[in-house]
Amino acid sequence: MLRFAVDAMGGDNAPACVVDGVIEALREKENRFEILLIGQEEQVQPLLDRQDIGNLNLRFIHAPEVITMHDVPAIAVKTKQESSLVSGLKLCKAGKADAFVSAGNTGAQMAASLFVLGRLPGVMRPTIAAYFPRLQDGLTNVVDVGANVDCKPEHLVQFAEMLTIYQRDAAGIEKPLTGLLNIGEEENKGPEFLKQAHAMLRDADRNGKINFIGNIEGNDILLAKANIVVCDGLVGNTMLKFGESIPSFLASIFKPSIQKLVASGKLDHQAAEVASDVFMQMFQPFDVEKFGGVPFLGVNGISIVGHGRSSARAIKNMISMAEHMIENKVNQHIAEALTDE
């Protein structure tokens, strides 16, 4: 039976939403796996005591320390060795858990994953990708989105290779298409490191490691031109944060506009409700909670991180993602592909 370590203290809504998400996952999957829930006893145990968990494969482990969203990642990992985040990864390293899940400090989880688990053979730099909405069915991941801000061309190529394996094995996309984000489609566009990356990605395509379609531009991302969009972490993180701001920004404009139309008599309440429903439906593609979180690709273990605002649903789906990665041997296939180079 698989065993997952879950950080009860990670996220803006922890520990309550984490407890709820873990219980939902166990009930939905009918105890197919075991959960090791790690956190501060004084906060987590009262929440567990209110639930009917006697028949669930759930075990609580006390961890006295918490790495917060405001902690400096490298310092926190070194000074808070008894935190729920570090303790969970140590369980994975010791073989007592098969994967770790957290919605806490992303930088700290990356640092701790590297420090505790190390890298897979052949990996130069682990990376993190993000889900972006798209017009068509399928999946669009942008990589890197902040783990690496000083990328070299060979790093971008390896990110594409790892994400190709992830999408193929874990997401079921037979031939995911990779595009290099640039200021134009022509291969001679952009700074020198992107020109070099273009040539190296083309070689990786010829060797059958990826399916490279060339340079793409920012307006191609939502149009689903590629399944994998490769860029350095500074650009990727900027795009991610900008994209996350769009729904709330438009909602802040939409709501007073509708209220003004209703107040003026130009729109009745029923029509306003219909318009609001349409508005909400428009932003369904922005719902990342259906995926839950993203894996740190390249670390020697399964470490899944979710958004700080993760709900119980997101926590549940993060656990499902960890299970899927293990069952489809994603890390094993990444290591095999990169050590063959």
C-alpha angles and dihedrals in degrees: 000000000000118000124205126197111214125194105230092188099052119109142028092278098043139164097014098051092043092053090049093047093050092050091048091051094050093047094045092049092041095237093305089151140019126249124213103199111200126196149094110321095216091059103034105037095062089054091051092047090060092056132076098239102142093113097042127102091238127134125181121217120192118231113178098202134065130202105215131205089254097055120107102248102225094042094045093051091052098043101037102053091149094055121122090246098053093038092055093051091047089056088056092048091051091051092246092116131032098211143006126225128191141157092197136102105340095201092049092048091051092048092046093045090054094043097046104028102026125203131308114253111280096016115131096186130359114231143195127222131197133215117244126192119253137188095233134053116273133057138296120197124182116206134221105023102171112317092098121030099168101053125174122210092258090055092056090051092051091047088056092049094050093046091048089057092046094051093044097047104029101029099033097235104148098202111012113196120231124209128184111226109233143143093264143009095247113101092230093060126107135024122327096262091057091049088053091046090052092055092046093048089051089054091049088052092052089051091054096245097116140005103241119192096179131243120351130187132228093264090058096063100077090038089067096238090147136021091211123041114192123204140134119279096255093057093039095050091047091052092046095052092044091050092049090055095055101080095048092043093052091043089055088056097039099052099056090041091056091045091051092051092049092048091051092050094242091115129033124220095255092053090047090054091050091049090049091051091051090049091053092048090052091065099048090103088060091060104112093173091085085071094036098206145333133262125240098243115215101028117119096250141025112289116166122190127194135193116282089241092055117151128211088269091056092049090051091051092047089058090050090051091053090050091049093050091052095046091050094045093231095164092047091053092047091052092047092050096047097043089053090063 
